[in-house]
Amino acid sequence: MEHAEVVETNVNRLDPRDLNSIIQAVKADAPSSSQQTSAAYSFKGEEFGRQHEFNSSLVRKLSNVHCSEDIETVIPEVIHEPNVRNERLKIANSHPQVFQFLDIKTMAESFMSMDPRLSEFMESIKKRGRRQEKKTVHVLNALSEAGNSMVTCFLQPSLVSRLFQLE
């Protein structure tokens, strides 16, 4: 019993506002990973900075592997990421605006994670878009069944793939 009393006398209780101010101060002092890499070295070309950040992210993931369970989850992910990047590079070779699109997508995801209301709004827009797509497919199928050759043409996968190859 005496031990419990001693512990209680040494405990300082903090107000939740104090805790929040401490958390905010720590967050402000802790640089993010992107700030650390950019502060460490400034690249002449934006693409070099992107590659450096990509490589650093892979190194960070591999550095956190400590046991066999980690290996089974991290290694496939680390293999997948360069494969995805290589596919993006192939597409970007013909369509350089791909990187701009990916930057905008990443920024949008970041905003959505910071603001729950924005995230809910964007999700409602996606749901509305999915409903509209379903209606469009139903209309196209109905027109196709009615014998409209133009719609049938667009529904044939071989023609669609040829159209995309022409671009």
C-alpha positions in Angstrom: 0.0 0.0 0.0 2.8 2.4 0.8 4.3 1.9 -2.6 1.0 2.9 -4.3 0.9 6.1 -2.3 4.5 7.0 -3.3 3.7 6.5 -7.0 0.6 8.7 -6.7 2.6 11.6 -5.1 5.1 11.6 -8.0 2.4 11.7 -10.7 1.7 15.0 -12.4 -1.6 15.2 -14.2 -1.7 17.2 -17.4 -4.6 19.1 -18.7 -5.7 17.8 -22.2 -4.9 21.3 -23.6 -1.3 20.9 -22.3 -1.1 17.5 -24.0 -2.3 19.0 -27.3 0.2 21.8 -27.1 3.0 19.3 -26.5 1.9 17.2 -29.4 1.7 20.2 -31.7 5.2 21.3 -30.6 6.7 17.9 -31.3 5.0 17.7 -34.7 6.3 21.1 -35.6 9.9 20.2 -34.6 9.9 16.8 -36.4 10.7 17.2 -40.1 8.8 15.0 -42.5 10.7 12.5 -44.6 10.3 14.6 -47.8 11.8 17.6 -45.9 14.7 15.5 -44.7 15.7 14.3 -48.2 15.3 17.8 -49.7 17.2 19.4 -46.9 20.0 16.8 -47.2 20.5 17.5 -50.9 19.0 19.8 -53.5 18.8 18.2 -57.0 19.1 20.2 -60.2 16.3 18.3 -61.9 12.9 17.5 -60.4 13.1 13.9 -61.8 16.3 13.3 -59.9 14.6 14.3 -56.7 11.7 12.1 -57.4 14.0 9.1 -58.1 15.9 9.8 -54.9 12.7 9.9 -52.9 11.5 6.7 -54.5 14.8 4.9 -53.8 14.8 6.3 -50.2 11.3 4.9 -49.6 12.5 1.4 -50.7 15.6 1.6 -48.5 13.4 2.7 -45.5 11.1 -0.3 -46.0 13.9 -2.7 -46.3 15.7 -1.2 -43.3 12.6 -2.0 -41.1 12.8 -5.7 -41.9 13.7 -7.5 -38.7 12.1 -11.0 -38.8 10.9 -13.6 -41.3 7.3 -12.3 -41.1 8.5 -8.9 -42.1 10.3 -10.4 -45.1 7.2 -12.1 -46.3 5.2 -8.9 -46.3 7.8 -6.3 -47.2 9.7 -8.0 -50.0 6.7 -8.5 -52.3 5.8 -4.9 -51.7 9.3 -3.7 -52.5 9.3 -5.8 -55.7 5.9 -4.5 -56.7 6.8 -0.8 -56.4 9.6 -0.7 -59.0 7.4 -2.8 -61.4 4.6 -0.2 -61.1 7.1 2.6 -61.5 8.5 0.9 -64.7 5.0 0.7 -66.2 4.4 4.3 -65.4 7.7 5.2 -67.1 6.7 3.3 -70.2 3.4 5.2 -70.4 5.1 8.5 -69.6 7.5 8.0 -72.5 4.6 8.5 -74.8 2.5 10.7 -72.5 4.6 13.0 -70.4 1.6 14.5 -68.6 1.3 11.2 -66.6 3.5 12.6 -63.9 1.4 15.7 -63.6 -1.7 13.6 -63.3 0.0 11.4 -60.6 1.1 14.6 -58.7 -2.4 15.9 -58.7 -3.8 12.5 -57.6 -1.3 12.3 -54.7 -2.1 15.9 -53.6 -5.8 15.1 -53.7 -5.3 12.0 -51.6 -3.2 14.0 -49.1 -6.0 16.7 -48.8 -8.6 14.0 -48.3 -6.7 12.3 -45.5 -6.3 15.7 -43.8 -10.0 16.7 -44.1 -12.7 14.1 -43.3 -15.4 16.3 -44.7 -13.6 16.6 -48.0 -13.1 12.9 -48.1 -16.8 12.3 -47.5 -17.7 14.7 -50.3 -15.3 13.1 -52.7 -16.7 9.6 -51.9 -20.2 10.9 -52.6 -19.1 12.2 -56.0 -17.5 8.8 -56.7 -20.7 7.0 -55.8 -22.7 9.3 -58.0 -20.3 8.6 -60.9 -20.5 4.9 -60.4 -24.3 5.1 -60.6 -24.1 7.1 -63.8 -21.6 4.6 -65.3 -24.1 1.7 -64.5 -26.9 3.6 -66.2 -24.7 4.2 -69.3 -23.8 0.5 -69.5 -27.5 -0.4 -69.3 -28.3 2.1 -72.1 -25.4 0.8 -74.3 -26.5 -2.8 -73.8 -30.1 -1.9 -74.6 -29.0 -0.2 -77.8 -26.7 -3.1 -78.7 -29.6 -5.5 -78.3 -31.7 -3.3 -80.6 -29.1 -3.7 -83.3 -27.3 -0.4 -83.3 -24.0 -1.3 -85.0 -22.2 1.8 -83.7 -22.8 0.7 -80.1 -21.9 -2.9 -80.9 -18.7 -1.6 -82.4 -17.7 0.2 -79.2 -18.5 -2.9 -77.1 -16.1 -5.1 -79.0 -12.9 -5.3 -77.0 -10.7 -5.9 -80.0 -11.8 -2.7 -81.6 -11.3 -0.8 -78.3 -7.7 -2.1 -78.0 -7.0 -1.1 -81.6 -8.3 2.4 -81.0 -6.0 2.9 -78.0 -3.0 1.6 -80.0 -3.6 4.3 -82.6 -3.1 7.1 -80.1 
